[in-house]
């Protein structure tokens, strides 16, 4: 799950790094707030965008109620250095950590949580993450299947479209078939240019 040199690099933030602590760390590195985007509604994410002193690399702090996760997304020519600094200074979980935890999950509740987390940290399509999600869906309870469908839908990987199309036809639950079909329809609408995507 290697990120490209300019990112995106995605980390989950743990409890030991609340928002105020992240802000303290960011200021300590000399980063400055570029934009603050209040949620505006209970179901929408809060986003705060920081930039490095040369304004070349951006650090997005997101608190998103949909996956119920706080996470950081880093882009730019110094993404690797910024990611290293964050790893040294914050309570983070990497994409590799999440996939390792997913492979060790033993309960449906764990698998459902980790399906969401894999989607959050895999901003770019990742074949290993998708393989785990597919296996979790095939062998999972309705709780797990629901989490996989919505996690994949949240991330919007084009490569996952056939997977969701199959689910929309074959899942044992009518509700989950309808959910998958709605996600597929929404993706197609975005790809036809009739809607705007705001993928975090």
C-alpha positions in Angstrom: 0.0 0.0 0.0 2.7 2.4 -1.0 1.7 6.0 -1.7 3.2 7.9 -4.7 5.9 10.5 -3.9 3.6 13.4 -3.9 0.8 11.6 -1.9 -1.8 11.2 -1.0 -0.6 9.8 2.2 -3.5 9.1 4.6 -3.3 8.5 8.4 -6.0 7.8 10.9 -5.7 9.9 14.0 -5.9 8.2 17.4 -7.3 9.5 20.7 -4.0 10.7 21.9 -4.0 13.4 19.1 -7.2 15.4 19.5 -7.7 18.3 17.1 -6.1 20.8 19.5 -3.0 18.7 19.8 -2.7 18.3 16.0 -2.9 22.1 15.7 -0.1 22.4 18.2 2.0 20.0 16.3 1.3 21.7 13.0 2.2 25.2 14.3 5.4 23.6 15.8 6.5 22.7 12.3 5.7 26.2 11.0 2.7 25.1 9.0 -0.1 27.6 8.5 -3.9 27.3 8.1 -4.9 27.8 4.5 -8.6 27.2 4.9 -11.1 26.2 7.6 -14.2 24.5 6.3 -16.9 24.0 9.0 -19.2 21.0 8.6 -22.3 23.1 8.2 -24.5 20.1 9.0 -24.3 17.1 11.4 -23.7 14.6 8.7 -21.0 16.5 6.9 -17.2 16.5 7.5 -15.2 19.2 9.2 -12.1 20.0 7.2 -9.1 22.1 8.0 -6.3 22.6 5.4 -2.8 23.4 6.5 0.2 24.1 4.2 3.9 24.0 4.7 5.9 27.2 4.9 6.7 27.1 1.2 3.0 26.4 0.5 4.0 23.4 -1.6 2.5 20.6 0.5 -1.0 20.5 2.0 -2.1 18.7 5.1 -5.9 18.1 5.3 -7.4 17.4 8.7 -10.8 15.8 8.4 -13.3 14.8 11.0 -15.9 12.8 9.0 -19.1 11.5 10.7 -19.8 9.1 7.8 -17.0 6.7 8.6 -16.8 8.1 12.1 -13.1 8.7 11.7 -10.6 11.6 12.1 -7.8 11.4 9.5 -5.1 13.3 7.8 -4.4 13.5 4.0 -1.1 14.8 2.8 -0.3 16.0 -0.7 2.6 17.7 -2.3 6.3 17.4 -3.2 7.3 17.1 0.5 4.5 14.6 1.4 7.1 12.0 2.5 8.8 14.4 4.9 5.6 15.7 6.3 4.3 12.2 6.7 7.5 11.3 8.6 7.0 14.4 10.9 3.4 13.4 11.6 4.4 9.9 12.4 7.0 11.1 14.9 4.6 13.6 16.5 1.1 12.3 16.4 -0.9 9.2 17.4 -1.5 7.8 13.9 -2.4 4.6 12.2 -1.1 3.9 8.7 -2.7 2.1 5.8 -0.3 -0.8 6.4 -1.4 -0.9 10.1 -5.1 -1.0 9.1 -4.6 -3.8 6.6 -2.6 -5.8 9.2 -5.4 -5.3 11.8 -8.0 -6.3 9.2 -6.2 -9.6 8.4 -6.2 -10.4 12.1 -9.8 -9.4 12.8 -11.8 -12.3 14.3 -15.3 -10.8 14.9 -18.0 -9.3 12.7 -17.9 -6.1 14.6 -14.1 -5.8 14.1 -14.4 -6.6 10.4 -17.2 -4.0 9.9 -15.1 -1.3 11.6 -12.0 -2.2 9.6 -13.9 -2.2 6.3 -14.6 1.5 6.9 -11.1 2.2 8.0 -9.5 0.5 5.0 -11.7 2.6 2.7 -10.6 5.8 4.6 -6.9 5.1 4.4 -6.9 3.8 0.8 -7.7 7.0 -1.0 -6.1 5.6 -4.1 -7.3 2.2 -5.2 -5.3 -0.6 -3.5 -5.6 -4.2 -4.8 -4.6 -5.7 -1.4 -7.3 -3.6 0.4 -9.9 -4.5 -2.2 -9.0 -8.2 -1.9 -9.6 -8.1 1.8 -12.9 -6.2 1.4 -14.1 -8.7 -1.3 -13.3 -11.6 1.0 -14.9 -10.0 4.0 -18.0 -9.4 1.9 -18.2 -12.9 0.5 -17.8 -14.5 4.0 -19.4 -11.9 6.2 -22.7 -11.4 8.0 -25.1 -8.7 6.9 -23.3 -6.3 9.3 -20.0 -6.8 7.5 -21.5 -6.8 4.0 -23.2 -3.5 4.8 -19.9 -1.9 6.0 -18.1 -3.2 2.9 -20.7 -1.8 0.5 -20.8 1.6 2.2 -17.0 1.8 2.7 -16.3 1.0 -0.9 -19.1 3.5 -1.9 -17.5 6.2 0.3 -14.2 5.8 -1.4 -15.5 5.6 -4.9 -12.8 3.5 -6.6 -13.7 3.1 -10.3 -12.1 -0.4 -10.2 -14.7 -1.5 -7.6 -17.7 -0.7 -9.8 -18.2 -4.3 -11.1 -18.1 -5.5 -7.5 -20.9 -3.2 -6.5 -22.9 -4.0 -9.6 -22.7 -7.7 -8.8 -23.8 -7.0 -5.2 -26.8 -4.9 -6.5 -28.0 -8.1 -8.3 -27.0 -10.9 -5.9 -26.9 -9.9 -2.3 -29.4 -11.9 -0.2 -30.7 -8.6 1.4 -33.0 -6.5 -0.6 -31.9 -3.5 1.4 -28.3 -4.1 0.6 -29.0 -4.7 -3.1 -30.8 -1.4 -3.2 -28.0 0.3 -1.3 -25.4 -1.0 -3.8 -27.6 0.0 -6.8 -27.9 3.5 -5.4 -24.1 3.9 -5.0 -23.6 2.6 -8.6 -26.1 5.0 -9.9 -24.5 7.9 -8.0 -21.0 7.0 -9.3 -22.3 6.9 -12.9 -23.9 10.3 -12.5 -20.7 11.8 -11.2 -18.7 10.2 -14.0 -21.1 11.6 -16.6 -20.4 15.0 -15.2 -23.8 15.8 -13.9 -22.7 16.0 -10.3 -19.6 17.2 -8.4 -17.6 14.8 -6.3 -16.2 16.0 -2.9 -14.2 12.9 -2.0 -12.1 13.5 1.1 
